[in-house]
Amino acid sequence: MNERSGRDVTAGLPGRLGRAAALSLLAGTVGGAAVLAGEAFAARHRRYAQPELGLALRATIGRAGAPPLRLVLLGDSSALGVGVERLEDTIGGQLAHLLAEGSAGRRVHLSSVGVSGSRSTDLATQVARALLGERPDVALILIGANDATALRRPADAAAYLGAAVHRLREARVEVVVGTCPDLGAVRAIAPPLRQVVGWSGRRMARAQTTAVLDAGGTVVDLATETGPVFRADAGTFCHDGFHPSADGYRVWAHALLPAVAAAAAIASRR
């Protein structure tokens, strides 16, 4: 090889390396997108737990004569207790028992207007249903997971949540919101899609926190409070690897209890 040929080869090397790197990056990006698309397809077509039609949406728990507390749940499948078969295992049932057995000894009139699959845009209808008839003392809202898995804009979803909290507060209802749980813990979604929805869930929870506090509600950060337990123990999920099991709802109930009990105490002083 003569000197000129050597110079020509060397001079073209950076360009060829750049093109090779670009092609590798493109291939990696396309491959990664294909993996995510495949995992999204599998996640969408997985068999998930369905609402138990036998679960009562209204129940009274606690001793007769105890101070009454009207507690209503709004939100998605978690507000119904999808993943369990008995009322006492749902998030509402477990919270009601804890409130009835606590130092305040409440007689809890429990109801739920939640709808499985709901997103924050559905809360307006649920608020209207919750305010029908006798006004609740405390409303617990569990929402955000379906917004996050659909990669909705956190600010948009949070605005609907904030509006719902504002309407309930105007009706003199104390409001507690359990923000989007740790979606990075779910077993139903494989990595790396699990990491993507986990990131989306964290963004959703931050936006929710701001909107709820601005509207006068109380926030419980479910991801921070309970995420490590769900990541460590697969038994906190029901058979579908997405919805909580009875143990999972119990973990949530204990995390939510202080805020709900404090809201109940404020309501009782009116």
ABEGO torsion letter per residue (X at the ends): XBAAAAAAAAAAAAAAAAAAAAAAAAAAAAAAAAAAAAAAAAAAABBBBBBBAABBABBBBEBBGBBBBBBBBBEBAAAAGBGBABAAABAAAAAAAAAAABAAGBBBBBBBABBBGBBAAAAAAAAAAAABEBBBABBBBBBGAAAAAAGBBAAAAAAAAAAAAAAAAAAGBBBBBBBBBBAAABAABBOAAAAAAAAAAAAAAAAAAAAAAAAGBBBBBAAAAAAAAAAABAAABBAAGABBBAAAAAAAAAAAAAAAAAAAAAAAAX
